[in-house]
């Protein structure tokens, strides 16, 4: 996978303390960005499911039953 550079400004003291504890700053930032992207994708999927649910609730139950029966008899 191709990479790109992202710059982040943090207080000097924070960077120094993280380095003192041996924290891999690049890995922490990379992981945080990956987790944020995952959270956003899950949020988007939940929104899409909610919208689809609203549409599906508008379909009469009888229509759903009829469609399922037609599909089963076509097999």
N, C-alpha and C positions, 0 to 999 in steps of 0.2 A: 504494500500500500504506500502510495506517495505521501510525503509529509510536507508540512508547511510550518513556518515559524510564527509563533504568537508571543508577543511581548506583554509582560504584566509588571506594573509598578507596585511595589509593596514597601512599607516602611523599612528602612535599613535595619532597625533593631529586630524586626520580625524575621528578616532573612538571616541575620546573624544567629539568632536563637535556633532557628530551624536547622541551620548548618551545624551548630554546636551539638544538636541532638542527632545529627546524622540523617536528617530527613531528606529524601530524594524529592526535591521541590518539583522537578519536571514530572515525575511519576504522580505526585499528589495532584497537580494541576490537570494532568492528562486524565486521571481517574475521575476527578470532579467534573470535568467537561463531559466525559462519557456517561456518567451517572445523570447529569443534567439533561443530556440529549435523550437518554432512556426515559426519564421522567416526563419530558415533553411529549415523546412519542406515545407513551401510555395515556397521557392526558388527552391527546388528540384522538387516540383510538376510543377512549371512553366517550368522548363527545360524539364521534361518529356512530357508536353503538346507541347512544341516547337518541340521536336523530333518527336512526333506522327504526328504533323501537317505537317512536312516535308515529312513523309512517305505517309500520306493521299493525299498530293498534287501530288504525283507521279501516283495516280490511275486515269485513264482517266474518265472523266465525264460520258461518255456513260456506262462504267462499273458500276458506282455507280447507275445510273438510272435503268439499267437492274436488278441489285441486289435488289433495292427497290421494283421494280415491281414484281419480283419473290417472294419476301417476302410477299407482299400484297396479291398476288394471292394464296399463300399457306394457308392463314387464312380461 
